[in-house]
Amino acid sequence: MGKEQLDNQLISVEEAKVIVEKVVKPLKTESVSLTDAQGRFLAEDVLSTVYIPPFNRSAMDGFACRKEDLKRPLSLIGTLAAGDSTKYQIKEGECVRIMTGASVPDGADTVIMVENTRENDGKVEFLKDDTKSNISPKGEDLKPGDLLVCKNTLLRSSHIAALASSGIAKVEVYQKASVAIISTGSELIEPGSELLEGQIYNSNGYQLKARLKELGFDALNYGVKKDDYQTLKEEIESAVTNHDLLVVTGGVSVGDYDYIPAIVKELGFEIHFSKMSAKPGKHTLFASKEDKYILGLPGNPVSTFIQFEECGQWILHAMCNRCFQPLRIEMEIAYHHRRKRSDRFELFPVCIAGDGQIQSLTYHGSAHMHALTQANALMEIPEGINELNPGDKVYVRPL
């Protein structure tokens, strides 16, 4: 069967993003333990269940006492370590030795750090008055009912710690998307095989699987598929039947063997766009059928990488009811940059140097995968800009 001719209307990157966020439906949610929650998107607001800290807590090692008594030596009546449940009532002329994290005894309103004291024969003399109380009041950080972590947060180690500190053992998160990868192209062979004339090694499948793993997804790599219409159709049908998202590389342009758009349409998917005003990655396809999605990426490895960072992230975040907003930093470019055409928005691999400026690197275009090993950021070049000079400010996205 031949390749069906499709409408390839060019749309902007922003228009494409709006389409993805409108089309993609959030996945169901599930309850997971804190040990399994890292890298997941929270499905509901979580409120604090306790006071944090849960009591008036000593912020350092020292002596708990009444501030009004500091002008004279005080009687040492005991010691409190962190976790100690011993109860003391500090009265006039008394103090308690206290360790960092211990509960401040009733009657005490200050902790004088040990470095500013001298102890002798059961008496404690204060050599220097601290200006601070050195006490963290009960509920200083959070009180019961306060917002602890908000809905749609990508849970990192700091969030896990905050949840644990409130005694929360399980959280409701969005399910992980099931992702499949197919690399198309009769010229592709797998690493480890002998490279013959006209062949190249498949890097996209490995690149995407590694990136998805970094993002917390266990993707299934279906490997290389030759440019045969029926075979591709069967493989794509199997992949979308068993996964939420299929990422396919190659075969999405307008060449004689670019079968993917026609196959996608024949399988009943609606193609929402197949061309973006983007460089690299002009021929990027997004299609949906109910709650199944296909992202078709160009075969050149830099195009694959960059458009997965764009469109792939849009889809994965939208599945968790979240808008993807990459970190963008405004910085100065340290070199002269010129491009021949300015009719598309471009993401260009660069290096952020130690002095905080953007430095160039050797880059020969979207097939030059090695440039990505040297890059630590992508520089945004807006549509209509064909020249940047040293000192000009641009936005970069750290990698």
C-alpha positions as CSV (number, residue, x, y, z in Angstrom):
1,M,0.0,0.0,0.0
2,G,1.4,3.4,-0.9
3,K,1.9,6.4,1.4
4,E,-1.3,8.4,1.7
5,Q,-0.9,12.1,1.1
6,L,-1.9,14.2,4.1
7,D,-2.5,17.8,4.9
8,N,0.7,19.1,6.3
9,Q,-0.3,22.5,7.6
10,L,2.6,24.3,9.4
11,I,1.7,25.5,12.9
12,S,3.7,27.3,15.5
13,V,5.3,25.6,18.5
14,E,3.0,27.3,20.8
15,E,-0.1,26.3,18.8
16,A,1.2,22.7,18.9
17,K,1.6,22.8,22.7
18,V,-2.0,24.1,23.1
19,I,-3.3,21.3,21.0
20,V,-1.4,18.6,23.0
21,E,-2.6,20.0,26.3
22,K,-6.2,20.2,25.0
23,V,-6.2,16.7,23.5
24,V,-4.3,14.6,26.2
25,K,-6.5,13.2,29.0
26,P,-5.0,12.7,32.5
27,L,-4.3,9.1,33.6
28,K,-6.1,7.5,36.5
29,T,-4.6,7.8,40.0
30,E,-3.2,5.3,42.5
31,S,-2.0,5.3,46.1
32,V,1.7,4.6,46.6
33,S,4.0,4.5,49.5
34,L,6.6,7.2,50.1
35,T,9.4,4.9,49.0
36,D,7.7,4.6,45.6
37,A,6.6,8.2,45.2
38,Q,9.7,10.0,44.0
39,G,9.4,11.2,40.4
40,R,5.6,10.8,40.5
41,F,3.1,13.6,40.1
42,L,0.9,14.3,43.1
43,A,-2.8,13.9,42.3
44,E,-4.2,15.9,45.2
45,D,-3.2,18.6,47.7
46,V,-1.7,17.2,50.8
47,L,-2.2,19.0,54.1
48,S,-0.1,18.8,57.2
49,T,-1.4,16.5,59.9
50,V,0.8,17.7,62.7
51,Y,2.6,20.7,64.1
52,I,6.1,21.1,62.6
53,P,8.0,21.3,64.8
54,P,5.6,19.4,67.1
55,F,6.9,21.2,70.2
56,N,9.1,24.1,71.2
57,R,12.4,22.8,69.9
58,S,15.9,23.8,70.9
59,A,17.8,25.0,67.9
60,M,21.2,24.2,69.4
61,D,23.2,22.7,72.3
62,G,23.1,24.9,75.4
63,F,21.1,25.7,78.5
64,A,17.3,26.4,78.7
65,C,16.4,29.0,81.1
66,R,14.4,32.2,81.7
67,K,15.9,35.2,80.0
68,E,15.2,37.5,83.0
69,D,17.6,35.3,85.1
70,L,20.7,35.6,82.9
71,K,22.5,38.2,85.1
72,R,23.3,35.7,87.8
73,P,24.6,32.0,88.0
74,L,21.8,29.5,87.7
75,S,21.3,26.1,89.3
76,L,21.6,23.2,86.8
77,I,18.6,20.8,87.6
78,G,18.9,18.3,84.8
79,T,19.7,17.4,81.2
80,L,17.4,17.0,78.1
81,A,18.5,15.1,75.0
82,A,16.6,14.9,71.8
83,G,13.7,12.5,72.2
84,D,13.8,12.7,76.0
85,S,10.3,12.7,77.5
86,T,11.5,13.9,81.0
87,K,9.4,16.8,82.2
88,Y,11.0,19.9,83.9
89,Q,9.4,23.1,85.1
90,I,12.0,25.9,85.0
91,K,11.6,28.2,87.9
92,E,13.4,31.3,89.0
93,G,17.2,30.7,89.2
94,E,17.1,27.3,87.4
95,C,18.3,26.0,84.0
96,V,18.5,22.7,82.2
97,R,21.3,21.4,79.9
98,I,19.6,20.8,76.5
99,M,20.6,19.3,73.2
100,T,19.7,20.3,69.7
101,G,16.3,19.0,68.8
102,A,15.1,18.5,72.4
103,S,11.8,19.8,73.7
104,V,12.2,23.0,75.6
105,P,10.9,22.6,79.2
106,D,8.0,24.6,80.5
107,G,9.0,27.9,82.0
108,A,12.0,28.4,79.7
109,D,11.9,31.1,77.1
110,T,15.5,31.0,75.8
111,V,18.4,28.7,75.1
112,I,21.9,30.1,75.6
113,M,24.4,28.2,73.5
114,V,27.0,26.3,75.4
115,E,29.9,28.3,73.9
116,N,28.6,31.4,75.8
117,T,28.5,29.7,79.3
118,R,30.8,28.5,82.0
119,E,29.8,25.6,84.3
120,N,31.2,25.1,87.8
121,D,30.0,23.0,90.7
122,G,26.3,22.7,89.6
123,K,26.1,26.3,88.7
124,V,26.0,27.8,85.2
125,E,27.3,31.3,84.5
126,F,26.4,33.1,81.3
127,L,29.3,34.9,79.8
128,K,27.5,36.4,76.9
129,D,23.8,37.1,76.3
130,D,22.5,35.7,73.0
131,T,20.2,38.1,71.2
132,K,18.1,35.2,69.8
133,S,15.9,32.8,71.8
134,N,17.4,29.9,69.9
135,I,14.0,28.2,70.1
136,S,12.0,27.0,67.1
137,P,8.4,27.5,68.3
138,K,5.8,24.7,67.9
139,G,4.2,25.0,64.5
140,E,6.7,27.5,63.2
141,D,7.0,25.7,59.9
142,L,3.5,24.2,59.6
143,K,0.3,23.7,61.5
144,P,-2.3,21.0,61.1
145,G,-4.4,21.8,58.0
146,D,-1.7,23.9,56.3
147,L,-0.8,23.1,52.7
148,L,2.2,20.7,52.8
149,V,2.6,19.8,49.1
150,C,0.3,21.1,46.3
151,K,-1.5,19.0,43.7
152,N,0.4,18.3,40.4
153,T,3.8,18.7,42.1
154,L,6.6,16.5,40.7
155,L,7.7,14.8,43.9
156,R,11.4,15.1,44.6
157,S,13.5,14.2,47.7
158,S,12.6,17.4,49.5
159,H,8.9,16.7,49.1
160,I,9.3,13.2,50.3
161,A,11.0,14.5,53.4
162,A,8.3,17.0,54.0
163,L,5.6,14.3,53.7
164,A,7.4,12.0,56.0
165,S,7.9,14.7,58.6
166,S,4.1,15.0,58.7
167,G,3.7,11.3,59.3
168,I,2.2,10.7,55.9
169,A,3.1,7.2,54.6
170,K,1.1,7.1,51.3
171,V,0.1,9.6,48.7
172,E,-2.3,9.7,45.7
173,V,-0.3,10.1,42.4
174,Y,-1.1,9.8,38.7
175,Q,-0.3,6.4,37.2
176,K,2.8,6.2,35.1
177,A,2.3,6.3,31.4
178,S,3.2,3.1,29.5
179,V,5.5,4.1,26.7
180,A,6.7,2.2,23.6
181,I,9.5,3.1,21.2
182,I,9.9,2.2,17.5
183,S,12.8,3.3,15.3
184,T,12.0,3.1,11.6
185,G,14.4,3.0,8.7
186,S,15.8,0.2,6.4
187,E,19.2,1.7,6.8
188,L,19.3,1.2,10.6
189,I,21.0,-1.7,12.3
190,E,21.4,-2.4,16.0
191,P,24.7,-1.7,17.8
192,G,26.9,-4.8,18.0
193,S,26.2,-5.7,14.4
194,E,28.7,-5.3,11.5
195,L,28.2,-2.0,9.7
196,L,27.8,-2.5,6.0
197,E,27.8,0.1,3.2
198,G,24.8,2.5,3.5
199,Q,23.9,1.4,7.0
200,I,24.0,3.4,10.3
201,Y,23.5,2.3,13.8
202,N,20.2,2.9,15.6
203,S,20.8,5.5,18.3
204,N,17.3,7.0,18.7
205,G,15.8,3.9,20.4
206,Y,18.6,3.9,23.0
207,Q,18.5,7.6,23.4
208,L,14.8,7.7,24.1
209,K,14.7,4.8,26.4
210,A,17.6,6.3,28.5
211,R,15.8,9.7,28.6
212,L,12.5,8.1,29.6
213,K,14.4,6.2,32.4
214,E,15.8,9.5,33.6
215,L,12.3,10.8,33.8
216,G,11.1,7.8,35.7
217,F,9.5,5.8,32.9
218,D,10.2,2.2,32.0
219,A,9.8,2.2,28.2
220,L,9.7,-0.8,26.0
221,N,12.0,-0.5,23.0
222,Y,10.5,-2.4,20.0
223,G,13.8,-1.9,18.1
224,V,14.4,-1.2,14.5
225,K,11.6,-1.7,11.9
226,K,12.3,-1.6,8.2
227,D,10.4,0.7,5.8
228,D,7.7,-1.8,4.9
229,Y,4.2,-0.5,5.1
230,Q,2.4,-3.7,6.3
231,T,5.1,-4.6,8.8
232,L,5.2,-1.1,10.2
233,K,1.4,-1.1,10.5
234,E,1.3,-4.3,12.4
235,E,4.1,-3.2,14.8
236,I,2.5,0.2,15.4
237,E,-0.9,-1.4,16.0
238,S,0.6,-3.8,18.6
239,A,2.5,-1.0,20.3
240,V,-0.5,1.3,20.7
241,T,-2.7,-1.5,21.8
242,N,-0.4,-2.3,24.7
243,H,0.8,1.2,25.7
244,D,-0.5,4.6,26.4
245,L,2.1,6.4,24.2
246,L,4.1,5.3,21.2
247,V,7.1,7.3,20.3
248,V,8.2,6.5,16.7
249,T,11.3,8.0,15.0
250,G,11.7,8.4,11.3
251,G,9.2,8.0,8.5
252,V,7.2,11.1,9.4
253,S,8.3,13.4,6.6
254,V,7.2,13.5,2.9
255,G,9.6,11.0,1.3
256,D,8.5,7.9,-0.7
257,Y,9.1,5.7,2.3
258,D,7.7,7.9,5.0
259,Y,4.7,5.7,5.8
260,I,4.0,6.7,9.4
261,P,1.3,9.4,8.8
262,A,-0.7,7.2,6.4
263,I,-0.5,4.2,8.8
264,V,-1.5,6.3,11.8
265,K,-4.5,7.6,9.9
266,E,-5.5,4.1,8.7
267,L,-5.4,2.8,12.3
268,G,-8.1,5.3,13.2
269,F,-5.9,8.0,14.8
270,E,-6.6,11.6,14.3
271,I,-3.5,13.5,13.3
272,H,-3.6,16.9,15.1
273,F,-0.4,18.2,13.5
274,S,2.5,16.9,11.4
275,K,4.5,20.0,10.8
276,M,5.7,22.6,13.3
277,S,7.5,25.9,12.7
278,A,10.5,24.4,14.7
279,K,14.1,23.8,14.1
280,P,15.2,21.0,14.3
281,G,12.1,18.8,14.1
282,K,9.9,20.5,11.5
283,H,8.3,17.2,10.6
284,T,6.9,16.2,14.1
285,L,3.6,14.4,14.3
286,F,1.1,14.1,17.1
287,A,-2.0,11.9,16.9
288,S,-4.6,10.5,19.2
289,K,-7.3,7.9,19.4
290,E,-9.4,7.9,22.6
291,D,-6.8,7.7,25.3
292,K,-3.9,6.4,23.1
293,Y,-1.3,8.8,21.7
294,I,1.4,8.6,19.0
295,L,4.4,11.0,18.8
296,G,6.2,10.8,15.5
297,L,9.7,12.3,15.6
298,P,12.2,13.0,12.8
299,G,14.9,10.4,12.4
300,N,17.9,12.7,12.8
301,P,19.1,12.1,16.4
302,V,19.3,15.8,17.5
303,S,15.8,16.4,16.1
304,T,14.6,13.3,18.0
305,F,16.2,14.5,21.2
306,I,15.0,18.1,21.0
307,Q,11.5,17.4,19.9
308,F,11.1,14.8,22.6
309,E,12.2,17.4,25.1
310,E,9.4,19.6,23.7
311,C,6.5,17.4,22.5
312,G,7.3,14.3,24.5
313,Q,7.4,16.3,27.7
314,W,4.2,18.1,26.9
315,I,2.4,14.7,26.5
316,L,3.8,13.0,29.6
317,H,3.0,16.0,31.7
318,A,-0.5,16.4,30.3
319,M,-1.1,12.8,31.2
320,C,-0.5,13.9,34.8
321,N,-2.8,16.9,34.5
322,R,0.2,19.2,34.4
323,C,1.5,21.9,32.0
324,F,5.2,21.3,31.1
325,Q,7.2,24.4,31.9
326,P,10.9,23.9,31.4
327,L,13.4,25.9,33.3
328,R,14.4,28.9,31.2
329,I,17.2,31.3,32.2
330,E,18.1,34.6,30.6
331,M,21.8,34.8,29.9
332,E,24.3,36.6,27.7
333,I,25.7,35.1,24.6
334,A,29.5,35.3,24.4
335,Y,29.9,34.8,20.6
336,H,28.5,35.9,17.3
337,H,25.7,33.6,16.1
338,R,24.2,33.8,12.7
339,R,21.7,31.5,10.9
340,K,20.7,31.5,7.2
341,R,17.0,31.5,7.8
342,S,14.9,32.9,10.6
343,D,11.4,31.5,9.7
344,R,11.3,29.0,12.5
345,F,11.7,28.9,16.3
346,E,15.0,27.1,17.0
347,L,16.5,25.2,20.0
348,F,20.2,25.2,19.5
349,P,22.7,23.1,21.6
350,V,25.2,25.3,23.5
351,C,27.5,25.3,26.5
352,I,27.0,27.4,29.6
353,A,30.5,28.3,30.7
354,G,31.8,28.8,34.2
355,D,31.5,32.6,33.8
356,G,27.8,32.3,33.2
357,Q,27.9,33.1,29.5
358,I,26.8,31.0,26.6
359,Q,29.6,29.6,24.6
360,S,29.4,28.0,21.1
361,L,30.3,24.4,20.3
362,T,30.8,22.6,17.1
363,Y,27.4,21.8,15.6
364,H,26.8,20.6,12.0
365,G,23.1,20.2,12.2
366,S,20.4,17.8,13.3
367,A,22.4,14.7,12.4
368,H,25.3,15.8,14.6
369,M,24.5,13.7,17.7
370,H,28.0,14.2,19.1
371,A,27.3,17.9,19.7
372,L,24.8,16.8,22.4
373,T,27.5,15.2,24.4
374,Q,29.2,18.6,24.7
375,A,26.1,20.7,25.3
376,N,24.7,21.4,28.7
377,A,21.9,23.7,27.5
378,L,19.6,24.5,24.6
379,M,19.5,28.1,23.4
380,E,16.1,29.5,22.3
381,I,16.2,31.5,19.1
382,P,12.9,33.1,18.4
383,E,11.3,33.2,14.9
384,G,12.4,36.3,13.0
385,I,15.9,36.5,14.6
386,N,18.8,35.5,12.3
387,E,21.7,37.1,14.1
388,L,22.9,37.3,17.7
389,N,25.9,39.3,18.9
390,P,28.1,39.0,22.0
391,G,26.3,40.5,25.0
392,D,22.8,39.9,23.6
393,K,20.5,38.2,26.0
394,V,18.7,35.0,25.2
395,Y,16.9,32.3,27.0
396,V,18.5,28.9,27.6
397,R,17.2,25.7,29.0
398,P,19.7,23.7,31.1
399,L,20.0,20.1,30.2
